[in-house]
Amino acid sequence: MRSDFEITINSRADASHPLQYWHLVSQDGAGGAIFAGLTVAFALSNTTSMATGRTRFPATRAFPASRDYSDLVQIASCGLVVASLIAMVVLAFQRGPWLDEFWTVWMAEPSLSLSEAYAQRWSTDLHPPLYYASVWLFRQGLGDEIAWLRFVNVLPLLPLVPSVYLWLRNTRRDTWLAIFAVLVASCPYTIANFAELRSYFAIIALTAALVILLKLFDREHELAPRERGWLRAQIAVTILIALNVHFLSSAIIAARIGLEMLRALLRRNWSGLAVLAIPSAIGALVLTITFALQMGRTEFYTFYPATFLDCVVIVGAGVALGLVLNPGVDLAIARTLLRHRVGALRDAGWSFAALAIGALGILVYSTLSGSLTLRYTFVLIPLAADLAADLAKQGLAQSRLQVLLFVLGAIALQLFTVVHESANKRWLLLADQIAAITRDCPGTQVIGIDQHALHPDDEQRPVSGWIGVFDSGYRWVASRHGFTVETTGRDADTIARASSCPTLVWAEHDFNDIPDPFELVRRARIRFEGGTPQLIEQRRLPHQQLLVFRNPGSGVADPTTAR
C-alpha cells in the first residue's frame, strides 16, 4: 500500500474538486479517518471559487512546477491543526492548576458585580481587565472548576474563524496559511497555554488572527467589494480586542499595525489607513486610561529579574518557538535562501521587519525594567511563524521529504507536549501524597504556607489579595482530595495543635529557597503546641515542599510508612 507521501499530484489537476482531496487521503485507512471531516472545509472554499469563476491569489512558483505537493500540504495542515485542538482539550482536563490560575479565579469572583469586581480587584492589578471579565462571565455558570473555566480560551479563537475562511475562499495553491497555522498550532506553548487560565493563549491566538487579516489586507484589492468590507470590519474588531489583553504584547501588536499603516501610507491607501488608524487609536486610548488608573492604585512590580544576557536568550527563545521548531519548514527555508537569497528576503521583508521590531521592543523593555520571562515573548510566536511561512511557502511543497518532515515534526511536538504537560500536575502533585496521609490518620492537621506572608514588608502587590489567593488555592485543591487545610497568615501565628496524628506543612509556589524546614516554619509563623516537633520527612520538589512533623509527645510511629 502506497504512503500518502508517495502520491504525486499533477500540477494541472483540478484540486478544487472535493473528491480530489479525498482521493489523496483515502490511500491509507487511518489517514482517511483522521482527515475525512477536514475535506469538507476545503471543498466548500474551493467549490465557492468554482461557482464564482474566480481563482484569486495565485501562488508564486519559485521552483519547477513539475513537482507540486501543495494540496497535500494543505490537507495535512488541516489534520495537524485539528490534532493540536484535540491536544488542547485533553490538556485542559489533565494539566494541574497553579497559583496564577487561582489568582484569575479569585479576580473573577462571580458574587461581585462587574463594577464591584473592577473597583475591588481588577483596578489593583497591572493587567487589562478584559480577560478577567471574560472569566467572570464563565464563572456565572461554571463556578470555580478550573478545567472547564479554561475553555474561556476558546473565545480568542473566534476571530480566527472568519479570517481563515476568507483566506481559504480566496486562495487555491498558496501554502502560506497552511504553514503558518501548523507552526503556531503545534508550538508546545500554544497547546499548553490553552490549558491555563491566563491570558497568554489569547495573546497568541489574537496575534495570529491579526497576522492573517493583515496579510489579506495587503491584497484586498483582489477581493470582491462585499468581502473587502467584511475584512475591514474584522480587522477593526480584532485590533480593539488585541490591544487590550496584555500591556507588553499590546505594544508589540501596535508596532505590527504601525508597519501596515506605513504600507498603506506609502500606497496612498487613505481609506485603508483609516481602517487601521481609527480602531488602533481607540484601543490605545482605552489601554492608556486603564494603565493610568491601575498605576494610581498599585505600584509597578517585577517578579522575574533578568540580566541583559538573560533577556537576549529569552527573546531569542521566543523567536525560535515560531521560527525553527519544524524541520520540514527549516529545510524549505534553507533551500529558498540558498536558491534565491535576496529575492526571498525581499518578499518576506515586512514580516522580517515586524518580527525584528517586536523582538527589539521586548528586549528594550526587559533591559530597562530588569525583568523578563518567556511567556512575555509569546506574542512573537505568530510573528516568527509569519516570517517562516513567507520563506518556506516557495519550496516546502516541492519535495516529498520536506512535506514528510513538516508533518512528522509537528506530530512530534504535539506528542511531546501532551505527554509532558499531562504529567505536569503542579499543585495536585503533593496533594495526592497529603491525601494518603490524612486517610491513614484522619486527625492530621494540614497547614498551607502563603509564600507572600513570608515577606511582611513587601507592599508591591495587594497583600490581602494574594493571601486570599493562596488560601483559596489550597482550599480548592484540598476539597477535591478529601482533606481540609488552613493557610498561614501575615499578622498572627498559626497553631499546630497537639495530636497523635502528624502535622503537615505544605508549601506551594515555593520560590524562597529556604531549605531548612525549621527556618521555614519559623518564617511562616507556625507554632507547635507542647514544644519542638520532630521532622519525619522533607519532600522537596521544584518550587514545592512538604514537611511531615511528629507532634511533641505524640508517641506515634512514623506516619509515612503506612502508604
C-alpha positions in Angstrom: 0.0 0.0 0.0 1.4 3.4 -1.0 2.1 6.1 1.6 0.2 9.4 1.3 3.6 11.0 0.6 4.2 8.8 -2.5 1.2 10.2 -4.3 2.2 12.7 -7.0 -0.2 15.5 -7.6 -0.2 16.7 -11.1 0.2 20.5 -11.1 -2.7 20.7 -13.6 -5.1 18.6 -11.6 -8.4 20.1 -10.7 -7.7 20.3 -6.9 -10.9 22.3 -6.5 -12.9 19.2 -6.9 -13.9 17.8 -3.5 -13.1 14.2 -4.5 -9.5 15.2 -5.4 -8.8 15.8 -1.7 -10.5 12.6 -0.5 -8.5 10.6 -3.1 -5.2 11.8 -1.6 -6.0 10.7 1.9 -8.0 7.6 1.3 -4.9 5.6 0.3 -4.4 4.9 4.0 -7.3 4.0 6.2 -6.1 5.8 9.3 -5.3 8.9 7.3 -8.8 8.8 5.8 -10.4 8.5 9.2 -8.5 11.5 10.5 -8.9 13.8 7.6 -12.4 12.9 6.3 -14.1 15.7 8.1 -11.4 18.2 7.1 -12.2 17.6 3.4 -15.5 19.5 3.8 -13.8 22.8 4.7 -11.6 22.8 1.7 -14.3 21.5 -0.6 -16.6 24.4 0.4 -13.9 27.0 -0.1 -12.9 25.7 -3.5 -16.4 25.0 -4.6 -17.2 28.6 -4.0 -14.3 29.6 -6.3 -15.7 27.3 -9.0 -19.1 28.7 -8.6 -18.0 32.3 -8.9 -15.5 31.5 -11.7 -12.7 33.3 -9.7 -9.5 31.9 -8.6 -7.5 34.6 -6.8 -4.2 35.0 -5.1 -2.2 32.6 -7.3 0.9 31.2 -5.6 4.3 32.3 -6.8 6.3 29.4 -8.1 10.0 29.8 -7.3 10.7 26.1 -8.1 9.9 23.9 -11.1 6.2 23.3 -11.4 6.6 19.6 -12.3 6.8 18.7 -8.6 4.0 20.3 -6.5 2.6 18.8 -3.3 0.8 22.0 -2.2 -2.6 20.2 -2.0 -1.1 17.6 0.3 0.5 20.3 2.5 -2.9 22.0 2.9 -4.7 18.8 3.7 -2.0 17.7 6.1 -2.1 21.1 7.8 -5.8 20.7 8.5 -5.2 17.4 10.2 -2.4 18.8 12.2 -4.3 21.8 13.4 -7.3 19.6 14.4 -4.8 17.4 16.3 -3.5 20.4 18.1 -7.0 21.4 19.1 -7.7 17.9 20.4 -4.4 18.1 22.4 -5.5 21.4 23.9 -8.8 19.9 25.0 -7.1 16.9 26.5 -4.7 19.0 28.5 -7.4 21.3 29.8 -8.6 18.3 31.9 -5.1 16.8 32.6 -2.8 19.7 33.4 -2.7 20.6 37.1 -3.6 24.1 38.3 -1.1 26.6 39.8 -1.0 29.9 41.7 -1.7 32.3 38.7 -4.8 30.3 37.8 -6.1 30.6 41.3 -5.3 34.3 41.0 -7.5 34.5 37.9 -10.3 32.6 39.7 -10.1 35.0 42.7 -10.1 38.1 40.5 -13.2 36.9 38.7 -15.3 36.3 41.8 -18.9 35.8 40.5 -20.6 37.2 43.6 -19.3 40.6 42.7 -21.0 42.8 40.1 -18.9 44.0 37.2 -18.4 47.4 38.8 -17.5 45.9 42.1 -15.1 43.4 40.6 -13.3 46.3 38.7 -13.2 48.6 41.7 -12.1 46.0 44.3 -9.9 43.7 42.3 -9.2 44.4 38.6 -8.1 48.0 39.2 -5.4 46.9 41.6 -3.7 44.5 39.1 -1.5 45.7 36.2 -3.3 43.8 33.5 -6.1 45.0 31.3 -9.4 43.6 32.8 -10.8 42.2 29.5 -9.6 38.7 30.2 -10.8 38.8 33.8 -14.2 40.0 32.6 -14.4 37.0 30.3 -13.6 34.6 33.1 -16.1 36.4 35.3 -18.9 35.6 32.7 -17.8 32.0 32.6 -17.8 31.7 36.4 -21.5 32.6 36.5 -22.3 29.1 35.2 -19.2 27.1 35.8 -18.3 28.1 39.4 -14.6 27.5 40.2 -14.0 24.4 38.1 -10.7 25.3 36.6 -10.7 22.6 33.9 -13.9 23.9 32.5 -13.1 27.6 33.0 -10.0 27.1 30.8 -12.4 26.9 27.9 -12.7 30.6 28.1 -9.6 30.4 25.8 -12.0 29.4 23.0 -13.1 33.0 22.8 -9.8 34.4 21.3 -10.1 31.6 18.7 -13.3 33.1 17.3 -11.6 35.9 15.3 -9.6 33.2 13.6 -12.7 31.6 12.0 -13.7 34.3 9.6 -10.1 35.3 8.8 -9.3 31.7 7.9 -12.5 31.3 5.9 -11.7 34.5 3.9 -8.2 33.2 3.1 -9.4 29.7 2.1 -12.2 31.2 -0.1 -9.8 33.4 -2.0 -6.7 31.1 -2.3 -6.1 27.9 -4.1 -2.5 26.8 -4.0 -0.8 29.3 -1.8 0.6 27.3 1.2 1.4 30.3 3.4 -1.7 29.8 5.7 -1.1 26.0 5.9 2.5 26.5 7.1 1.7 29.4 9.4 -1.2 27.6 11.0 0.8 24.5 11.7 3.8 26.4 13.1 1.5 28.3 15.5 -0.9 25.5 16.5 1.8 22.8 17.0 4.0 25.1 19.1 4.2 23.5 22.6 3.5 26.8 24.4 0.4 27.3 22.2 -1.0 23.9 23.2 0.0 24.1 26.8 -1.3 27.6 27.4 -4.8 26.8 26.1 -4.9 24.6 29.3 -4.1 27.5 31.6 -6.5 30.1 32.9 -4.3 33.1 32.0 -4.3 35.5 29.0 -1.2 34.1 27.2 -3.1 31.8 24.9 -5.3 34.8 24.0 -2.2 36.8 23.1 -1.1 34.0 20.7 -4.5 33.5 19.1 -5.4 37.1 18.6 -1.9 38.0 17.2 -2.3 35.0 14.8 -5.7 36.2 13.7 -4.4 39.7 13.2 -1.4 38.5 11.1 -3.8 36.6 8.8 -6.1 39.6 8.4 -3.2 41.9 7.7 -2.0 39.5 5.0 -5.4 39.7 3.4 -5.5 43.4 3.8 -2.3 43.7 1.8 -4.1 42.1 -1.1 -7.6 43.4 -0.5 -7.8 44.9 -4.0 -8.3 41.4 -5.3 -11.3 40.8 -3.0 -14.9 41.4 -4.0 -16.3 44.6 -2.6 -18.5 42.8 -0.1 -15.6 40.7 1.2 -13.4 43.8 1.4 -16.0 45.4 3.7 -16.2 42.2 5.8 -12.4 42.1 6.0 -12.1 45.7 7.2 -14.8 45.1 9.9 -12.9 42.0 11.1 -9.7 44.0 11.3 -11.2 46.8 13.3 -12.8 44.4 15.9 -9.7 42.3 16.2 -7.4 45.3 16.8 -9.7 46.7 19.5 -9.6 43.3 21.3 -5.9 42.5 20.8 -4.8 45.9 22.1 -6.5 45.3 25.5 -5.3 41.8 26.6 -1.7 42.4 27.9 0.2 45.7 28.2 3.6 44.5 26.7 2.0 42.4 24.0 -0.2 45.3 23.1 2.8 47.4 22.4 4.2 44.8 20.0 0.9 44.3 18.3 0.6 48.1 17.9 4.1 48.1 16.2 2.9 45.4 13.8 -0.2 47.5 13.0 2.0 50.6 12.6 4.0 48.8 9.9 0.8 48.1 8.0 -0.2 51.7 8.3 3.1 52.7 6.8 2.5 50.4 3.9 -1.0 52.0 3.4 0.5 55.4 3.6 3.2 54.6 1.0 0.5 53.3 -1.3 -1.7 56.3 -0.6 -4.5 54.0 0.5 -6.2 56.6 2.6 -9.3 54.5 3.4 -7.2 51.5 4.4 -5.1 53.8 6.6 -8.2 55.0 8.4 -9.4 51.4 8.9 -6.2 50.7 10.7 -5.7 54.0 12.5 -9.2 54.6 14.0 -9.6 51.3 16.0 -5.9 51.5 16.9 -6.3 54.9 18.4 -9.5 53.9 20.3 -7.8 50.7 21.6 -4.6 52.5 22.6 -6.7 55.2 24.4 -8.6 52.6 26.4 -5.4 50.8 27.2 -3.6 54.0 28.3 -6.5 55.0 30.6 -6.6 51.6 32.1 -2.9 51.6 32.8 -3.1 55.1 34.4 -6.0 54.1 36.6 -4.2 50.9 37.7 -0.9 52.7 38.4 -2.8 55.0 40.7 -3.8 52.1 42.9 -0.7 49.9 42.8 2.9 50.1 42.0 4.9 48.8 39.1 6.3 45.4 40.1 8.6 42.8 38.6 8.7 39.2 39.6 11.2 37.9 37.0 14.6 39.6 37.5 16.9 39.1 34.4 20.3 40.3 33.3 20.8 41.7 29.8 22.2 38.3 28.7 19.2 36.5 30.2 16.9 38.9 28.2 18.7 38.2 25.0 18.4 34.4 25.5 14.7 34.6 26.4 13.8 36.8 23.4 15.8 34.5 21.2 13.8 31.6 22.6 10.6 33.4 21.9 11.6 33.9 18.3 12.7 30.3 17.9 9.4 29.0 19.1 7.7 30.2 15.9 10.6 30.0 13.5 12.8 26.9 13.8 10.9 24.1 15.6 9.7 22.3 12.4 12.4 20.5 10.4 10.5 20.5 7.2 10.0 24.2 7.3 13.6 24.7 8.3 14.8 22.7 5.3 12.5 24.6 2.9 13.7 28.0 4.3 17.3 26.9 3.8 16.7 25.8 0.2 14.8 29.0 -0.5 17.6 31.2 0.8 20.3 29.2 -1.0 18.5 29.4 -4.3 17.0 32.9 -4.1 18.7 34.8 -1.3 18.0 38.5 -1.8 14.7 37.8 -3.6 13.3 35.6 -0.8 14.3 38.1 1.9 12.7 41.0 -0.1 9.4 39.0 -0.4 9.4 38.5 3.4 10.8 41.9 4.2 7.7 43.2 6.0 7.4 40.0 8.0 11.1 40.3 9.0 10.6 43.9 10.0 7.6 43.1 12.2 9.5 40.3 14.0 12.7 42.4 14.4 10.8 45.4 15.8 8.8 43.1 18.2 11.9 41.3 19.4 13.8 44.6 19.8 10.9 46.2 21.7 10.7 43.4 24.2 14.5 43.4 24.6 14.5 47.2 25.3 11.6 46.8 27.8 13.2 44.0 29.6 16.6 45.7 29.8 15.1 48.9 31.2 12.9 47.0 33.7 15.4 44.3 34.5 12.7 41.7 34.3 11.5 39.2 31.7 10.0 35.7 31.5 9.4 33.6 28.4 5.6 34.0 28.5 6.0 37.7 27.8 7.5 36.8 24.4 4.6 34.6 23.3 3.4 37.5 21.1 6.5 36.8 18.9 5.4 33.2 18.1 2.9 34.3 15.3 5.2 37.0 14.1 8.1 34.5 13.7 5.7 31.9 12.1 4.7 34.6 9.6 8.3 35.1 8.6 8.9 31.3 8.4 5.8 30.7 6.3 6.8 33.5 3.9 10.3 32.0 3.4 9.1 28.4 3.2 6.0 28.7 1.1 8.0 28.7 -2.1 9.8 25.5 -1.5 8.1 23.3 1.0 5.6 21.7 -1.4 8.3 20.9 -3.9 9.8 18.0 -2.0 8.1 14.9 -0.5 10.9 14.7 2.1 10.2 18.3 3.2 6.4 17.6 3.4 7.1 14.4 5.4 9.4 16.3 7.8 6.8 19.0 8.1 4.2 16.6 9.2 6.3 14.4 11.4 7.9 17.5 13.1 4.5 18.9 14.0 3.3 15.5 15.3 6.4 15.1 17.4 5.8 18.5 19.1 2.2 17.6 19.7 3.0 14.3 21.3 5.8 15.7 23.4 3.6 18.5 24.7 0.7 16.2 25.6 2.9 13.6 27.4 5.0 16.3 29.2 2.1 18.5 30.3 -0.3 15.7 31.2 2.3 14.7 33.8 2.6 18.3 35.0 0.2 18.1 37.9 1.6 21.2 39.7 -0.4 21.8 42.9 -2.1 18.4 42.6 1.2 16.5 42.9 1.8 16.9 46.7 -2.0 16.9 47.3 -2.2 13.2 46.4 0.5 12.4 49.0 -1.2 14.6 51.6 -4.5 12.8 51.0 -2.9 9.4 51.5 -1.5 10.6 54.9 -4.8 12.1 56.0 -6.7 8.9 55.1 -4.3 6.9 57.2 -4.7 9.3 60.2 -7.9 11.4 59.9 -6.7 13.8 62.7 -3.8 15.0 60.6 -3.5 18.8 60.5 -2.5 20.3 57.2 -1.1 23.9 57.1 -0.5 25.6 53.8 2.1 28.4 53.7 1.3 31.6 52.0 4.6 32.5 50.3 3.9 36.2 50.3 3.2 36.2 54.0 6.9 35.3 54.4 7.7 38.8 53.3 5.7 41.1 55.6 7.5 44.2 54.3 6.7 43.6 50.7 4.0 46.2 49.7 4.3 45.8 45.9 1.2 43.7 45.5 -2.2 44.0 47.3 -1.1 41.6 50.0 -4.7 40.9 51.2 -5.5 39.7 47.7 -2.5 37.4 47.4 -3.3 35.9 50.8 -6.8 35.3 49.7 -5.5 33.7 46.5 -3.2 31.3 48.4 -5.9 30.4 50.8 -8.5 29.8 48.1 -5.9 27.8 46.1 -5.1 25.5 49.0 -8.7 25.0 49.8 -9.6 24.3 46.2 -7.1 21.5 45.9 -7.9 20.1 49.4 -11.6 20.0 48.8 -11.0 17.8 45.7 -8.7 15.4 47.6 -10.8 14.9 50.7 -8.9 16.8 53.4 -9.0 20.2 55.0 -6.3 22.9 55.1 -5.7 26.1 56.9 -3.4 28.8 55.5 -0.8 30.8 57.4 -1.5 34.5 57.9 0.7 37.6 57.9 -0.3 39.1 61.3 -0.9 36.1 63.6 0.7 32.8 64.4 -0.8 29.6 63.1 -1.1 27.0 65.8 -0.1 23.4 65.1 -2.3 21.6 67.6 -1.1 18.7 69.8 -2.3 15.5 68.3 -1.3 11.8 67.9 -1.5 12.4 64.1 1.2 14.2 62.3 1.2 17.8 61.2 1.9 18.5 57.6 3.3 21.8 56.4 2.6 22.3 52.7 4.4 24.9 50.7 3.3 25.6 47.1 4.8 28.2 44.7 7.9 28.0 46.9 10.5 30.3 45.3 12.0 31.4 48.6 14.7 28.8 48.7 14.5 28.1 52.4 16.0 24.5 52.7 16.0 24.5 56.5 12.5 23.2 57.4 12.5 24.7 60.9 13.6 28.1 59.5 10.7 27.8 57.0 8.3 27.1 59.9 9.6 30.0 61.9 9.3 32.4 59.0 5.8 31.2 58.3 4.9 31.9 62.0 3.8 28.3 62.7 3.9 27.5 66.4 3.6 23.9 67.7 1.9 23.3 71.0 4.0 21.5 73.5 7.4 22.3 72.2 9.6 21.4 69.3 8.3 18.9 66.8 10.3 16.1 65.2 10.8 16.2 61.5 10.0 12.9 60.0 10.3 13.7 56.3 11.0 16.6 54.0 9.8 16.2 50.4 11.3 18.9 48.1 10.2 19.4 44.6 10.9 22.3 42.2 9.0 25.2 43.9 7.1 22.8 46.1 7.8 21.4 49.6 6.0 19.1 52.1 7.2 18.8 55.7 5.9 15.9 57.8 6.2 16.6 61.6 5.6 14.3 64.5 3.9 16.5 67.2 5.7 16.8 70.5 4.9 14.0 72.9 2.6 12.2 70.4 4.5 8.9 70.8 3.3 7.5 67.5 5.2 5.7 64.8 6.3 7.1 61.6 3.0 8.1 59.8 4.6 8.0 56.4 5.2 4.2 56.4 1.5 3.3 56.2 1.2 4.2 52.5 
